[in-house]
Amino acid sequence: MSKVCINIAWPYSNGPIHLGHVAGSLLPPDIFSRYNRLIGNEVLMVGGSDQHGTPITVSAEKNGMTPEAYADKFHEINKKAIEDLGIEYTLYNKTHCPTHFEVTQDIFLRLRDNGYIYTKQTDQYYCPKCAKFLPDRYVEGICPNCGAEKTRSDQCDSCGTTFETGDLKQPYCTLCGTTPEIRPTEHFFLKLSAFRDQLQDYISSKDYIRPNVKAFTKNWLDEGLHDRAITRDMSWGVPIPLEGWDGKVIYVWFDAVIGYLSASVEYSRMIGKPDYWKEFWQDPEVRHYYFIGKDNIPFHSIIWPAILMGVGGMDLYYDIPANEYLMIGGGKLSKSRGGAIDVPSVLQEYDADLIRYYLSAIMPDTHDSEFSWEDFATKVNTELVAALGNYYHRCLSFTKKNFGCVPKADPALTAEVMAEIEKAVAEYSECVSKCDFKKGIKAIMELAHYGNRFFDAQQPWALVKSDKDRCGAVMSANLTVVKALSIMSWAYMPRSSERIWGYLGCPGTIEEAGLKAATQPVAEGQALGEPVPVYKKVEIKVEAEKKEEPKKAEPQAQQPAGPFADFRRIDVRVGEVVSVEDHPEAEKLYVLKIDLGEGEPRQIVTNLKSHYPYDQMMGRKLLVISNLKPAKFRGVRSEGMLMAADDEALGGDKVLLLKPSCDVPNGTQVNCGMEVSSSRIEVKHFEKVTIKVARVKDGKFLGKDIELPEGAPERVAAVIDGDEVVVFGDGKGCVMTVESDITDGADVA
């Protein structure tokens, strides 16, 4: 038996958690924890509510509440939502509690004693009327870049510009309206720069870590680490444990990550074993996993390891399975920006295991994924209900009706199904142990499909009339598959799996039986319960608001019809990257300026930073969907979308930007020689278009006839509409391709 420490990102306590939190950082660790418990490992799984910081104080004041009351309100709401989803923490803690204060202050003092914390003066806004320094959200004014009013002092949400103290025009205190002064203030800084070499050595040894984590961390380290202030002028937070520092607290970004350790200490005290946490934090054999969203990567791959290195004698991360974003309508689910699908509301309509199944099936593990209620209904009804749920019920109800208990087995039939079970369990274990949860649930569903085929091929409904003993042996084999499926599914859908376990009449719980029981036949003579279907088809009760678009006549060319109608809605242009900047508020995003031959360059926000370093983006020729409706990503306007081949669905991990095969002017239209629309479209319109990348062999593209211009490369992109295929190009000899190898059939997105 091994010990595993599972650490879960702390949801911010300023609103109810949403499905983005669940898919990104809450459900994956629960699956992983349950799997480890199935194989007999001892698991400590901790996290909780992040309760400090200025957003809490601002929201609390607006609601006429104290920060503590406000933060505790959402702590309780989110704790219940997490429990209702069947997510089982060892301890779901909160950062505003005595143990967390104690541990954070101890870490602070030990870092100071070790020479890794020092003081320095900085400039900050100060309100003479309120007689206090003002954190960024307490100062607003006019953006010096775009002129937007009511802009907070750290960043403009309209244009994305970030500010230093003093940059804002006509600043005022949001509490009293007074013009603030700029005064020096002293703060503690973490000497992050001292850990660069150690962190580089550590990350370079982790070959198994996800590419997004490794690339993101490497980019930070390559740019050099800067010391960071770890205190703020405010009263809400962990007090500084030194005399003369009243009115200042340890800031949230520093204290939140310490919550993993403080929650472990708190749990140890709760169970009466105060040193239990040391078994998980001071034993190099224990593996630490951090389940987070991609926007939290640097805090867990750089800042928290640096803190632990500075303290000394503490275990660092083994893996950081950071997920990408769950999107809805092309935008990230977010509490602060609105539009999020909060968990309490969802659970009023749908069973938790249905939500867990769908989010597992579309989990944004290596790429952003799209959430839609229509797809939710489709996957639940046609996969979960029709395959797994149907197999469970037809096996259990048929056997219960005709035999009442588990019938006598036939060794040959049992061996036949056991071979499939063992293969499925091996694949399942390989995937889940490496945090590849999307592939893990596919292994479960493939075994369910096998079970349905086996059931149909044996025709027990006929055998029960002609050879009941043979029918009993067939059903015993089927129930052995049902048993294996319930055990494997328990990590993903625990409550429904436990019900199936009960209908089988198996003793104890699935966790007690363990994964090894999945490859053991169901016991002959075991009494069966009266089964009830565990999954039911759903009807969509939550729909996006539909807005009537004005009916406006357009030229015929802009009203596509017939073959390639969806393709002719999009206007694709060749562009050249003339500027590459980091997104001011999102570490994994670039803000590009792209010359489309329009005079002024087009600004586009892209999440390809982990795939393409700066030098590979600057000056690159690429393709832009130019008639996409503008959108904002973390406050920065984006006016188009880049086109790239993505082979994730085919089992690969490459994302490659499309490019023209020959040198063409910027702004060249890539229309395959067709007339295309210039009307504004939404992402959903592009998603209807099928464009793939593959090699052309003997005039065939993925088995379909295709005509290529002379000199075309071996690998091309092509637009597909039914049986018709046309090479993706300008219709004049230039076609679109990719610069290196990628799986044939990779989708363009």
VOGU-3710 file (C-alpha; in Angstrom, 3 decimals, decimal comma):
1> mskvciniaw> 0,000/0,000/0,000  1,265/3,455/-0,928  0,329/6,888/0,358  -0,985/9,523/-2,051  -1,566/13,194/-1,210  -4,185/14,807/-3,453  -4,393/18,595/-3,322  -7,314/20,406/-4,950  -7,467/24,024/-6,117  -9,381/26,226/-3,688
11> pysngpihlg> -12,602/27,706/-5,146  -12,797/31,406/-4,346  -15,534/32,060/-1,803  -17,315/34,860/-3,661  -20,126/32,905/-5,305  -21,408/29,382/-5,956  -19,094/27,016/-7,821  -19,958/26,301/-11,463  -19,424/23,439/-13,876  -16,099/24,921/-14,978
21> hvagsllppd> -14,760/24,347/-11,452  -16,094/20,777/-11,479  -14,627/19,791/-14,846  -11,388/21,663/-14,248  -10,283/20,836/-10,727  -12,955/19,191/-8,531  -14,137/16,055/-10,348  -10,729/14,835/-11,632  -9,209/14,475/-8,142  -12,283/12,657/-6,855
31> ifsrynrlig> -11,991/10,132/-9,692  -8,286/9,767/-8,955  -8,836/9,437/-5,208  -11,502/6,760/-5,636  -9,279/4,833/-8,055  -6,378/4,905/-5,580  -8,656/3,705/-2,811  -9,839/0,876/-5,085  -6,268/-0,340/-5,530  -5,609/-0,121/-1,780
41> nevlmvggsd> -3,664/3,131/-1,468  -4,034/5,427/1,535  -5,284/8,802/0,330  -5,216/12,234/1,931  -7,322/14,587/-0,213  -7,488/18,201/0,928  -8,609/21,628/-0,212  -11,358/24,063/0,649  -12,563/27,637/0,246  -10,136/30,466/-0,549
51> qhgtpitvsa> -11,607/33,234/1,616  -9,164/36,154/1,597  -8,367/38,996/-0,833  -9,956/42,270/-1,936  -12,760/40,794/-4,089  -14,250/39,333/-0,899  -14,114/42,665/0,941  -15,589/44,558/-2,008  -18,454/42,076/-2,427  -19,077/41,964/1,310
61> ekngmtpeay> -19,392/45,758/1,502  -21,795/45,812/-1,428  -23,962/43,242/0,341  -23,802/44,920/3,737  -21,939/42,004/5,310  -18,625/41,467/7,043  -15,977/39,731/4,899  -16,057/36,714/7,200  -19,843/36,334/7,028  -19,817/36,777/3,265
71> adkfheinkk> -17,002/34,268/2,720  -18,536/31,735/5,110  -21,869/31,971/3,323  -20,392/30,738/0,061  -18,113/28,301/1,859  -21,196/26,495/3,139  -23,003/26,720/-0,209  -20,015/25,309/-2,094  -19,236/22,652/0,508  -22,791/21,334/0,180
81> aiedlgieyt> -22,652/21,469/-3,640  -19,416/19,475/-3,621  -20,900/16,886/-1,272  -24,072/16,691/-3,386  -21,877/15,884/-6,407  -20,450/12,912/-4,520  -16,974/14,465/-4,294  -15,329/13,175/-1,112  -12,565/15,257/0,459  -10,663/13,966/3,437
91> lynkthcpth> -11,179/17,535/4,637  -12,807/20,473/2,877  -11,342/23,314/4,901  -11,279/27,130/4,646  -8,434/29,618/4,799  -10,046/31,860/7,435  -9,523/29,560/10,412  -7,075/29,390/13,350  -5,052/26,432/12,068  -4,502/28,069/8,699
101> fevtqdiflr> -3,409/31,296/10,392  -0,988/29,353/12,572  0,569/27,346/9,723  0,796/30,348/7,390  2,477/32,497/10,027  4,904/29,680/10,829  5,850/29,348/7,143  6,269/33,137/6,941  8,637/33,238/9,916  10,677/30,243/8,777
111> lrdngyiytk> 11,168/31,779/5,331  12,220/35,050/6,959  14,648/33,242/9,261  16,098/31,397/6,256  16,700/34,661/4,401  13,961/34,307/1,770  11,704/37,158/2,925  12,745/40,818/3,098  11,095/44,267/3,237  10,990/46,947/0,551
121> qtdqyycpkc> 9,145/50,241/0,000  6,626/50,590/-2,842  4,222/53,326/-3,953  0,513/52,851/-3,354  -2,704/54,874/-3,417  -3,669/56,350/-0,037  -7,011/57,950/0,832  -6,486/60,883/3,253  -10,175/60,947/4,198  -10,451/57,219/4,926
131> akflpdryve> -6,932/57,375/6,386  -5,772/54,125/4,815  -3,957/52,644/1,845  -6,250/51,408/-0,912  -5,879/48,009/-2,607  -6,414/48,034/-6,396  -10,159/47,378/-6,355  -10,745/50,363/-4,072  -9,447/52,860/-6,626  -11,187/53,683/-9,901
141> gicpncgaek> -10,681/56,309/-12,578  -10,292/56,815/-16,310  -8,181/54,493/-18,436  -5,264/56,485/-19,908  -5,276/54,223/-22,954  -8,901/53,972/-24,103  -10,675/56,531/-21,897  -12,999/53,993/-20,255  -14,551/55,295/-17,031  -14,870/53,430/-13,731
151> trsdqcdscg> -11,666/51,565/-14,521  -10,021/49,959/-11,492  -6,427/50,831/-10,717  -4,770/47,578/-11,767  -6,348/46,903/-15,171  -8,827/48,215/-17,734  -11,477/45,621/-18,561  -12,315/47,470/-21,788  -8,899/47,422/-23,482  -6,897/45,091/-21,245
161> ttfetgdlkq> -4,205/47,650/-20,321  -2,519/47,005/-16,957  -1,351/49,853/-14,696  1,210/50,794/-12,109  0,296/53,090/-9,209  -0,202/56,593/-10,615  -1,088/55,576/-14,203  -4,865/55,974/-13,800  -6,384/59,319/-14,779  -8,647/61,152/-12,304
171> pyctlcgttp> -8,469/58,390/-9,681  -10,900/58,356/-6,773  -11,487/56,271/-3,681  -14,521/54,023/-4,238  -15,390/54,273/-0,541  -15,688/58,058/-0,218  -14,897/59,598/-3,624  -11,778/61,427/-2,440  -8,826/61,774/-4,801  -6,145/59,478/-3,360
181> eirptehffl> -2,540/60,427/-2,804  0,448/58,315/-3,749  2,488/57,419/-0,704  5,314/54,999/-0,016  4,455/51,892/1,977  6,643/49,054/3,202  5,912/45,414/2,443  7,437/41,968/2,711  8,723/40,330/-0,465  9,374/36,672/-1,235
191> klsafrdqlq> 12,821/36,193/-2,786  11,451/34,096/-5,631  14,496/34,817/-7,785  16,633/32,674/-5,462  14,874/29,473/-6,520  15,128/29,690/-10,317  17,913/27,134/-10,794  16,374/24,623/-8,365  12,982/24,925/-10,039  14,484/24,483/-13,506
201> dyisskdyir> 16,263/21,307/-12,411  13,105/19,971/-10,780  10,724/20,533/-13,706  13,259/19,173/-16,220  13,196/15,816/-14,407  9,421/15,425/-14,859  9,072/13,838/-18,312  5,508/12,647/-17,620  4,051/16,061/-16,757  1,465/17,466/-19,166
211> pnvkaftknw> 2,949/19,603/-21,946  0,916/22,669/-20,956  2,331/22,617/-17,421  5,884/22,060/-18,565  5,762/24,711/-21,303  4,082/27,262/-19,070  6,591/26,720/-16,267  9,554/26,787/-18,630  8,370/30,097/-20,123  8,196/31,677/-16,667
221> ldeglhdrai> 11,611/30,382/-15,699  13,208/31,377/-19,007  11,943/34,942/-18,575  13,498/35,087/-15,115  11,765/35,093/-11,738  11,017/38,339/-9,945  10,603/38,771/-6,207  6,959/39,258/-5,254  5,241/41,244/-2,528  3,442/38,941/-0,120
231> trdmswgvpi> 1,676/41,506/2,096  -1,012/44,127/1,546  -2,374/47,200/3,358  -5,709/45,832/4,537  -7,227/44,102/7,544  -8,861/41,039/5,931  -6,427/38,168/5,793  -3,772/36,388/7,827  -2,107/38,846/10,235  1,650/39,407/9,928
241> plegwdgkvi> 3,182/37,687/12,999  5,511/40,567/13,884  5,086/43,685/15,999  4,606/47,023/14,261  2,792/45,664/11,211  -0,799/46,401/12,187  -3,064/47,251/9,259  -1,220/44,880/6,941  -1,868/41,198/6,228  -0,227/38,325/4,406
251> yvwfdavigy> -1,751/38,484/0,952  -4,064/35,889/-0,533  -1,815/34,551/-3,312  0,780/33,573/-0,701  -1,515/32,195/1,984  -3,897/30,232/-0,282  -1,347/27,635/-1,430  -0,296/27,073/2,177  -3,879/25,864/2,670  -2,901/22,400/1,407
261> lsasveysrm> -0,543/22,004/4,333  -2,794/23,690/6,904  -5,754/21,487/5,906  -3,559/18,409/6,370  -2,549/19,648/9,830  -6,171/20,468/10,702  -7,353/16,969/9,714  -4,574/15,350/11,744  -5,722/17,233/14,823  -9,365/16,358/14,150
271> igkpdywkef> -8,629/12,619/14,211  -6,457/12,873/17,324  -3,173/12,118/15,500  -1,475/15,538/15,398  1,606/14,264/13,532  -0,324/12,289/10,904  0,276/15,018/8,295  4,014/14,388/8,480  3,472/10,917/6,995  2,268/12,649/3,810
281> wqdpevrhyy> 4,419/15,795/3,733  7,806/14,620/4,991  8,149/11,240/3,283  9,791/11,404/-0,177  8,017/8,182/-1,178  4,607/9,910/-1,017  3,367/11,284/-4,332  1,752/14,727/-4,297  -0,763/15,613/-6,996  -2,184/19,106/-7,536
291> figkdnipfh> -5,458/19,271/-9,462  -5,927/22,801/-10,768  -7,082/24,872/-13,729  -4,482/26,069/-16,211  -4,616/29,664/-14,937  -3,196/28,434/-11,614  -0,136/26,669/-13,035  2,601/29,123/-11,909  1,333/29,181/-8,331  1,729/25,393/-8,136
301> siiwpailmg> 4,736/24,712/-10,362  6,820/27,716/-9,231  5,584/29,698/-6,218  4,413/26,888/-3,898  7,463/24,679/-4,619  9,700/27,701/-3,978  8,002/28,266/-0,602  8,483/24,597/0,315  12,117/24,674/-0,836  12,675/27,753/1,284
311> vggmdlyydi> 11,230/26,045/4,359  13,097/22,790/3,716  12,291/19,154/4,485  8,913/19,131/2,695  7,677/17,033/-0,233  7,276/18,784/-3,581  4,770/17,936/-6,287  4,964/14,662/-8,187  2,464/15,769/-10,832  0,264/18,764/-11,630
321> paneylmigg> -2,574/17,526/-13,896  -3,760/21,034/-14,810  -6,897/21,042/-16,930  -7,734/23,581/-19,617  -11,025/25,541/-19,646  -14,588/24,341/-19,999  -16,171/26,736/-22,485  -19,775/27,608/-23,197  -20,597/29,564/-26,319  -16,881/30,016/-26,986
331> gklsksrgga> -16,190/31,711/-23,629  -14,727/30,435/-20,367  -17,182/29,657/-17,575  -16,568/32,233/-14,871  -18,241/33,369/-11,659  -16,833/36,865/-11,834  -17,843/37,491/-15,450  -21,311/35,973/-15,181  -22,834/33,341/-17,444  -21,588/30,469/-15,310
341> idvpsvlqey> -23,694/27,357/-14,778  -23,694/27,055/-11,002  -23,731/23,600/-9,439  -26,616/24,065/-6,960  -28,949/25,078/-9,814  -27,838/22,212/-12,056  -28,331/19,628/-9,305  -31,925/20,784/-8,843  -32,606/19,497/-12,363  -30,236/16,594/-12,985
351> dadliryyls> -28,794/13,633/-11,103  -25,207/14,132/-9,968  -23,933/10,987/-11,696  -25,257/12,214/-15,055  -23,302/15,452/-14,609  -20,209/13,506/-13,540  -20,458/11,243/-16,583  -20,830/14,069/-19,090  -18,037/16,189/-17,633  -15,768/13,138/-17,599
361> aimpdthdse> -16,561/12,427/-21,248  -15,752/16,004/-22,362  -13,135/16,780/-19,718  -10,798/19,618/-20,831  -7,665/17,679/-19,927  -5,285/18,825/-22,662  -7,471/21,248/-24,618  -10,377/23,556/-23,899  -13,692/21,743/-24,325  -17,161/23,019/-25,137
371> fswedfatkv> -20,163/22,512/-22,875  -23,679/22,480/-24,310  -26,962/21,190/-22,941  -27,785/19,617/-26,293  -24,583/17,582/-26,215  -25,229/16,723/-22,571  -28,595/15,213/-23,497  -27,127/13,391/-26,481  -24,286/11,796/-24,544  -26,424/10,876/-21,551
381> ntelvaalgn> -29,259/9,438/-23,635  -27,304/7,686/-26,397  -24,247/6,588/-24,411  -24,855/6,348/-20,684  -28,528/5,302/-20,762  -28,553/3,342/-24,021  -25,298/1,449/-23,480  -24,319/1,169/-19,816  -27,686/1,704/-18,116  -29,519/-0,509/-20,578
391> yyhrclsftk> -26,984/-3,320/-20,152  -27,211/-3,148/-16,372  -30,986/-3,331/-16,371  -31,509/-5,965/-19,046  -29,034/-8,312/-17,304  -30,305/-7,780/-13,770  -34,038/-7,725/-14,538  -33,887/-10,788/-16,840  -31,869/-12,825/-14,335  -33,986/-11,744/-11,368
401> knfgcvpkad> -37,172/-12,651/-13,200  -36,036/-16,058/-14,421  -33,607/-17,239/-11,738  -33,905/-15,020/-8,639  -30,203/-15,407/-7,891  -26,888/-15,727/-9,721  -27,164/-18,920/-11,803  -24,502/-21,625/-12,152  -21,618/-20,552/-14,377  -20,041/-22,278/-17,367
411> paltaevmae> -16,223/-22,067/-17,104  -15,802/-21,555/-20,848  -18,253/-18,660/-20,992  -16,788/-17,113/-17,847  -13,296/-17,344/-19,347  -14,556/-15,702/-22,547  -15,951/-12,639/-20,795  -13,105/-12,529/-18,275  -10,598/-12,043/-21,090  -12,472/-8,906/-22,160
421> iekavaeyse> -12,829/-7,718/-18,570  -9,111/-8,112/-17,867  -8,240/-6,205/-21,021  -10,650/-3,398/-20,089  -9,401/-3,203/-16,489  -5,788/-3,027/-17,694  -6,587/-0,164/-20,078  -8,694/1,580/-17,449  -5,913/1,351/-14,876  -3,287/2,569/-17,325
431> cvskcdfkkg> -5,369/5,649/-18,129  -6,706/6,603/-14,701  -3,379/6,051/-12,931  -1,889/8,635/-15,302  -4,805/11,046/-14,805  -6,160/10,456/-18,316  -9,754/10,346/-17,140  -11,406/10,871/-20,508  -9,783/7,717/-21,892  -10,523/5,893/-18,648
441> ikaimelahy> -14,255/6,321/-19,048  -13,972/5,251/-22,690  -12,550/1,932/-21,482  -15,640/1,486/-19,300  -18,027/2,260/-22,156  -16,191/-0,085/-24,523  -16,691/-2,922/-22,033  -20,391/-1,988/-21,796  -20,658/-2,163/-25,597  -18,988/-5,578/-25,513
451> gnrffdaqqp> -21,459/-6,729/-22,859  -24,425/-5,680/-25,003  -22,984/-7,509/-28,024  -22,383/-10,632/-25,929  -25,912/-10,512/-24,518  -27,464/-10,157/-27,988  -25,298/-12,875/-29,522  -26,267/-15,416/-26,834  -30,006/-14,660/-27,154  -30,958/-15,549/-23,568
461> walvksdkdr> -34,619/-14,719/-24,266  -34,695/-17,762/-26,560  -32,431/-19,963/-24,435  -34,629/-19,589/-21,369  -37,329/-21,476/-23,268  -35,118/-24,125/-24,879  -32,176/-24,662/-22,487  -32,559/-22,959/-19,137  -29,253/-24,270/-17,751  -27,386/-22,814/-20,726
471> cgavmsanlt> -29,362/-19,585/-20,300  -28,304/-19,456/-16,640  -24,645/-19,851/-17,600  -24,997/-17,038/-20,134  -26,529/-14,749/-17,544  -23,886/-15,637/-14,969  -21,258/-14,509/-17,472  -23,232/-11,317/-18,141  -23,511/-10,568/-14,423  -19,743/-10,971/-14,120
481> vvkalsimsw> -19,421/-8,183/-16,704  -22,000/-6,107/-14,779  -19,977/-6,563/-11,603  -16,773/-5,415/-13,323  -18,534/-2,400/-14,832  -19,973/-1,312/-11,485  -16,523/-1,438/-9,872  -14,779/0,426/-12,687  -17,585/3,012/-12,872  -17,498/3,716/-9,143
491> aymprsseri> -14,708/6,272/-9,481  -16,770/8,195/-12,049  -20,383/7,582/-10,975  -20,257/6,352/-7,377  -23,888/6,427/-6,320  -25,374/4,588/-9,294  -22,511/2,069/-9,163  -23,216/1,322/-5,495  -26,881/0,721/-6,396  -25,879/-1,814/-9,050
501> wgylgcpgti> -23,580/-3,461/-6,500  -26,576/-3,754/-4,201  -28,826/-5,217/-6,917  -26,133/-7,862/-7,544  -26,339/-8,782/-3,865  -22,602/-8,295/-3,381  -21,484/-7,936/0,250  -19,955/-4,753/1,673  -19,086/-1,827/-0,554  -17,278/-1,437/-3,845
511> eeaglkaatq> -14,404/0,337/-2,112  -14,008/-2,559/0,317  -14,038/-5,077/-2,539  -11,410/-3,140/-4,495  -10,488/-3,177/-8,154  -9,211/-6,753/-7,886  -12,844/-7,894/-7,488  -13,553/-6,711/-11,044  -11,635/-9,721/-12,384  -13,391/-12,200/-10,110
521> pvaegqalge> -16,633/-13,935/-11,229  -19,869/-13,085/-9,499  -20,683/-15,640/-6,774  -23,069/-18,452/-7,721  -26,296/-18,500/-5,717  -25,967/-14,877/-4,648  -29,465/-13,453/-4,151  -30,354/-10,577/-6,506  -32,207/-7,446/-5,524  -35,189/-6,064/-7,397
531> pvpvykkvei> -33,495/-3,805/-9,968  -34,620/-0,342/-10,952  -32,978/1,533/-13,860  -30,180/3,698/-12,469  -30,085/6,128/-15,407  -32,982/7,808/-17,129  -33,109/9,804/-20,319  -33,067/13,558/-19,839  -34,916/16,370/-21,489  -33,191/19,699/-21,758
541> kveaekkeep> -34,705/22,101/-19,248  -32,031/24,781/-19,454  -31,728/26,536/-22,782  -29,630/29,445/-23,901  -31,621/32,589/-24,509  -32,391/32,923/-28,197  -32,433/36,341/-29,685  -34,299/37,140/-32,857  -31,920/38,524/-35,432  -33,319/41,226/-37,657
551> kkaepqaqqp> -34,465/39,900/-40,980  -32,351/41,649/-43,499  -32,037/40,875/-47,171  -28,487/40,044/-48,273  -26,993/39,529/-51,700  -27,486/35,995/-52,983  -23,788/35,223/-52,634  -24,074/35,799/-48,907  -26,975/33,357/-48,535  -25,092/30,084/-49,034
561> agpfadfrri> -27,036/27,049/-50,115  -26,270/23,629/-51,536  -22,920/21,846/-51,102  -20,430/23,549/-48,787  -23,147/25,933/-47,567  -21,700/26,030/-44,057  -18,184/26,617/-45,364  -19,333/29,559/-47,458  -20,521/31,351/-44,320  -16,932/31,872/-43,149
571> dvrvgevvsv> -14,432/34,364/-44,515  -10,892/33,019/-44,071  -7,883/35,227/-44,803  -4,125/34,774/-44,839  -2,434/36,967/-42,244  1,031/37,675/-40,876  1,820/38,110/-37,179  3,394/41,530/-36,633  3,209/41,699/-32,821  3,188/39,121/-30,013
581> edhpeaekly> 2,458/40,087/-26,421  1,541/38,170/-23,278  -2,038/38,593/-22,135  -1,968/40,908/-19,091  -4,341/38,733/-17,061  -3,949/35,218/-18,474  -0,568/33,544/-18,358  -1,368/31,036/-21,141  -2,740/33,515/-23,680  -1,060/35,580/-26,373
591> vlkidlgege> -2,399/38,870/-27,691  -1,430/39,014/-31,367  -1,563/41,784/-33,934  -2,050/40,275/-37,401  -1,727/42,023/-40,743  -4,705/41,007/-42,919  -4,029/43,648/-45,579  -6,620/45,953/-44,014  -4,294/48,818/-43,105  -4,630/48,489/-39,324
601> prqivtnlks> -3,570/45,078/-37,934  -6,248/42,844/-36,430  -6,004/41,980/-32,698  -6,582/38,348/-31,793  -6,311/36,544/-28,450  -5,153/32,924/-28,712  -4,450/30,094/-26,263  -1,571/28,656/-28,319  1,157/29,964/-26,020  1,957/26,491/-24,707
611> hypydqmmgr> 2,348/25,195/-28,273  4,240/28,049/-29,938  6,951/30,127/-28,241  7,275/33,819/-29,068  9,914/33,372/-31,762  7,768/30,858/-33,644  4,771/33,201/-33,670  6,430/36,453/-34,714  6,349/36,871/-38,494  4,357/33,660/-39,023
621> kllvisnlkp> 1,892/33,361/-41,907  -1,351/31,834/-40,732  -5,110/31,694/-41,326  -7,701/33,887/-39,636  -11,474/33,556/-39,616  -12,017/37,240/-40,244  -15,803/37,583/-40,029  -16,202/36,167/-36,525  -18,079/38,387/-34,097  -15,626/40,115/-31,698
631> akfrgvrseg> -15,305/38,711/-28,200  -13,412/39,550/-25,015  -11,068/37,128/-23,297  -10,121/38,193/-19,775  -10,845/41,809/-20,684  -8,984/41,874/-24,016  -10,903/42,237/-27,288  -10,348/39,557/-29,932  -11,441/40,066/-33,544  -11,102/36,696/-35,176
641> mlmaaddeal> -9,872/33,156/-34,662  -6,810/31,260/-35,840  -7,182/27,938/-37,648  -5,193/24,952/-36,446  -5,205/21,177/-36,866  -5,852/19,279/-33,642  -5,476/15,505/-33,488  -6,667/15,019/-29,895  -9,813/13,147/-30,943  -7,595/10,653/-32,804
651> ggdkvlllkp> -5,427/9,934/-29,799  -2,637/12,414/-30,563  -1,517/15,517/-28,743  -0,495/17,915/-31,506  -1,942/21,300/-32,329  -0,479/22,774/-35,531  -1,386/26,090/-37,119  -2,453/25,970/-40,752  -0,365/27,936/-43,232  -0,385/28,610/-46,984
661> scdvpngtqv> 1,814/26,323/-49,104  3,149/29,286/-51,057  3,826/32,973/-50,507  0,608/34,960/-51,029  -0,239/38,552/-50,040  -1,659/39,244/-46,605  -5,446/39,340/-46,820  -5,657/36,632/-49,506  -9,063/34,965/-49,240  -8,973/31,216/-48,698
671> ncgmevsssr> -12,306/30,341/-50,279  -11,609/27,276/-52,451  -12,689/29,378/-55,426  -16,210/29,841/-54,041  -18,096/33,000/-53,194  -18,243/33,354/-49,421  -20,165/35,548/-46,995  -18,811/38,651/-45,298  -21,580/38,723/-42,681  -20,589/38,387/-39,041
681> ievkhfekvt> -20,808/34,823/-37,753  -20,562/33,122/-34,374  -18,293/30,246/-33,370  -21,191/27,805/-33,684  -21,410/28,533/-37,411  -17,775/27,596/-37,933  -18,209/24,431/-35,857  -20,635/23,097/-38,493  -17,859/23,145/-41,100  -15,815/19,962/-41,504
691> ikvarvkdgk> -12,170/20,626/-42,361  -9,538/17,933/-41,884  -5,833/17,481/-42,521  -4,403/14,309/-44,077  -1,958/12,955/-46,616  -3,202/12,548/-50,174  -2,468/9,066/-51,500  -3,234/8,029/-55,084  -5,619/10,933/-55,495  -7,521/10,019/-52,333
701> flgkdielpe> -8,046/12,151/-49,222  -9,222/9,913/-46,372  -10,586/7,565/-49,030  -12,386/10,274/-51,007  -11,431/11,587/-54,449  -9,687/14,957/-54,411  -8,125/17,206/-57,031  -4,901/18,990/-56,149  -3,139/21,807/-57,998  0,299/21,107/-59,395
711> gapervaavi> 3,040/21,280/-56,786  0,711/20,780/-53,821  2,332/19,306/-50,687  1,684/15,724/-49,648  -0,323/16,761/-46,593  -3,165/19,224/-47,124  -6,287/20,549/-45,442  -9,586/19,825/-47,164  -13,206/20,858/-46,704  -15,652/17,948/-46,559
721> dgdevvvfgd> -19,389/18,049/-47,214  -20,869/14,566/-47,346  -19,062/12,684/-50,105  -17,679/15,844/-51,670  -14,163/17,012/-50,859  -12,354/20,150/-51,997  -8,819/21,130/-51,139  -8,704/24,070/-48,730  -6,998/26,882/-50,642  -7,390/30,110/-52,551
731> gkgcvmtves> -8,737/28,370/-55,671  -5,691/29,584/-57,637  -3,072/26,999/-56,762  -2,163/27,830/-53,158  -3,392/25,244/-50,646  -3,343/25,088/-46,860  -1,039/22,698/-45,035  0,827/22,208/-41,737  4,548/22,354/-41,084  5,107/18,933/-39,505
741> ditdgadva> 3,615/15,493/-39,086  0,119/15,102/-37,633  -2,379/12,267/-37,503  -4,316/11,812/-40,760  -7,889/12,967/-40,237  -7,028/15,596/-37,628  -9,801/18,161/-37,291  -9,253/21,839/-38,042  -10,597/24,047/-35,273
//
